[in-house]
Amino acid sequence: MSTDAPVRRETPPIPPRTGFLLRLLPAGTYAGRARVLVERSVLVQRKAWLAVVSGFTEPLFYLFGLGYGFGRLVGDVVGPTGEPISYVAFVAPALLAAAAMNGAVYDATFNIFFKFKYAKLYDAMLATPLGPLDVAIGEISWALIRGAMYAGGFLAVMLGAGLLASPWALLALPAAVLIAFAFAAVGMACTTFMRSWQDFDLVQLALLPMFLFSTTFFPITVYPGFLQFVVKCFPLYHAIEIMRALCGGFVDLSILAHLSYFLVMIAVGTVVAARRLGKLLLS
């Protein structure tokens, strides 16, 4: 009797403890196959919850140290539409955007590099029905979930402190998810070009100046004209403009341009990450 019949491999069932949300994705789609990576990340990070939560505290330190402390020396600043607002109300939406960025970027760079270079996790995954695009979508999805958790926690602090001045703030969390998605996609794409841990100094070299100079702590009008153009090229600048518009109620059509910026980041980052993973792991 012939024993050469093909073996049919099926996606293992999802344990109940990982939640019903993962079951909402059809198993035959890219998102459906990628859900197993999200499930794995949930189970792994459940044992390292303190490390996950610690990333939420950094923007809180800036909020209370600079927003409330330094803000008493600064007084009011010029808001997005020219009206004076308190310094803490100016800084808080920017730190909300930074929280979404940091949660996504750090997971999509350091953690993915370890899985890729040392744990060789993706080599084993590609021996299953998962493909490079499944891996990219799955890892990016977990990174954006982490960024959204940081943003959601920070948004709750802003609500308790009375820093949400408009019903538009209800859209701040979905906007944070979009921002985290974009940074996670680009972060993972950049990680595929990293050769060693020393290359991650370049990540800090990009994030720290962007955090300090993307109008996080002062309005863009303090810069001369040519530097204003440079700052407007930073993705965090567009994230901050979205959050300030939503949290303060200064919403106009310009927000569509900022959102489009992140849609392009998502598309480019996801495609590059998937192709680079396929080239590195399947060649």
N, C-alpha and C positions, 0 to 999 in steps of 0.2 A: 504493500500500500504506500502511495506517495505521501511524503511528509513535507512537501514544498508549498503547501497552501499558505497564502499570506496571513500573517498574524494581525488582527485588528486591535489597534491600541485605542483605548478610550480615555477621555479626561476623567481623572478620579473625582468622586463626589466631594462636595464641599461640606465640611463638618458644620453642624448647627451653630457652634459657638462663634463662628466668624461672621454671623449676621446674615439677614435675608437680603441685604442690598446687593451682595455679590451674585445672588441667583437671578437678579433681574436682567443680567447680560446674557443673550443667547450664546450658547457654547460654540456655535459654528462661525461666529463673527470674529474679527480680530480682537475686539474688546472682550468678547466672551472667552477666547482662549487666553488672553492676557490676564484675566481675573485671577488665575492661579498664582501669578507673581504678587498681586496685591494681597491675596490670602496669606502667602508665605511671609510677606513683610509684616502683616498684622500679627502673626503668631510670633515672629522673631522679636519685634519691637515691644511686644507685651512683656517680655522679660527684661527689657532695657528701658522701661517707661521713664525712669528718672533722667536718662540722657536725652530723651525726646522732650520732656517737659522743660529741661534746663534751657533749651533754645528760646523758649518763650519769655524768659526773664530779662534778656538783654534790652529789648526795646522798652520794657517797663523801667529799667534803671535810667535810660535816657529821658523817658517821659517825666519821672519824678525829679531826677537830678537837674536836667536842663529846662524842661517845660515849666515846672513849678518853681524850682530854685533860681536858676538863671533868669527865668521869665519875670521875676519880681524886679530885677534890675533893668530889664529891657522895656517893660511896659507893653503897650499896644504896637502892632506892626500892621503893614498894609496887606489887606486880604486880596483874594483873586480878582475882585472887581473894583478894587481901589478903596474900599471902606476899611476902617480900622477894626481889628479883631485882637483878642488877647493872644499873647505869645504861645501859651499852651494849646489854644485852639488851632493855632497855625502849625505847630510842630506835631501834634497828635496824629492827624491823617497821614503825614509823611512817615512817621514811625510805623503806622499800620501797613503802609505799602512796603516798607523795609522788612517788616516781620514776614510778610508773604514771600518776599524775595529770598530772605535768608533761609527760611524753612525749606524752600524748594531747592535752592542752589546747593546747599551743603549736603543734602541727601542725594542729589543727582550728580555730585562730583566725587566726594571722598568715599561714600559708601559704595557707589557703583564701581569706582576704580578698584577697590579692594575685591569686590565680587568678580570683577573681570580679570585682573592680573594675578591675584593670589589664591582666591578660593576656587577659581576656574568654574564658577557656578553656571555660567552661560554655555560653556562647552557641553555640560550635561543636559541643559535645557534643550539645546538644539538637536539632541539625539531623540527627542520626543516630537510630537506633532507641532510644537511651538517653532515659529520662525523668527528671524531677526526683528521684523516689525512687531510681532507679538511681545517680544522681550522689551523693545523700546517703549511700546505703549504701556505695558505693565509697570515698568520701573518709573516712567514719567508720571503715571497715574498715582503711584504711591508718594512720589515727591510732591505732587501738587496737593495731595490729601494732607501731607505734613505741613505744607505751607498754609493751607486753609485752616488747619487746627490752630496754628500760631496766630493767624489773622483773626479767627473767631474769638479766641481768648482775649486778644488785645481789644477787639471791638466791644466785648463785654465790659472791660475795664473803662473804656471811653463812655459807654452808656451809663455806668455807675457814677462816673465823674461829671456827667452832664455835658459832655463834649460833642454830642450829636445834636446838631441844631436844625435838622430837616428830615422830613419823611423819606427823602431820597437816600438816607443812610441805610435803609432796608436793602438797597442794592449794593452796599459796600462789600458784603461777604461774597456774593456771586462775582463781583469785580475782582476781589482778592483771589478767588479760584482761577479766574482767567489769567491774572498776573502770575500766580504761582505756576500755572501750566506753561506759560511762555518761558519763564526762567528755568523751569525744570527741563524743558525740551532743549533749550540752547545749552544748558549746563551739561546735560548728558552728551550732546553732540561734541562739545569741547573736551569732555572726558575721554572720548575715544581717540583723541590725539595726544593724550598725556603718555609720557614714557616712564616716568618715575615720580616718587612723592615730591621731589624737588620742584617739579613742574607746577605743583599746586601753589607755590609762591606767586605764580602769575594770577591765580584765582583771587588771592588777597589783594594783589596789585590792581585788579580791576574793580573788586567790590568796595574796598575802603574809600578810594577817591570818589567813586560814584555815590556812596552813602553820604559823604561829607559835603559834596559840591552840587548835588542834584536838587538844590533848593530845599533840602531837608530842614535846615535851621535858619535860613534867611531867604528873602525873596530874590528872584532872578534879576531884579533891577539893580542889585549891587554890582553886577558885572558890567564891563564895557560890552559894546555891541558884538564884537567878534567872539567873545567868550560866551555870550548868551547863546549864540548859534551852536557852539560846541556842547554846551550843557543840554540843549534841546535834543541832541542826538543820543543822550544817555537813556536807556530804557527805564531806569528808575525815575527819571524826571517825569515821563509820561504816566507812570504808575502813581506818583505823588499828585499830579494834576487831576487824575481821575478821582482819587480818594478825597482830595480837598473839595472838589466840586460836589461829590455825593454827600460828604459829611457836613458841609456847610450850606448846601442848598444852592450852589452857584452853577447849576447845570445849564449848558447851552449846546449848540450843535458842535462846538469844538471837541466835545468829549468823544464824538464818533471817530475823529482822527486819531486820538490817543488809543482808543480800543482797536482800531485797525492796525496800529503799530504792533500790538501784541498778537493779533491774529496772524500777521506775517511771521513773527517770531515763532509761533507754534508750528506753522506749516514748515518753515525752513528747518527748525531744530529737529522736528520729528523725522523728516525725510533724511536729513544728514545723519542723525543717530542710527537709524535703521540701516542705511546703506553702509556706514562705517562698520557697524557690528557684523553685517553680513560679509563684508570684505575681510575683516580681521579673523572671524571665527570659522568661516566656510572655505577660505582659500587654502 
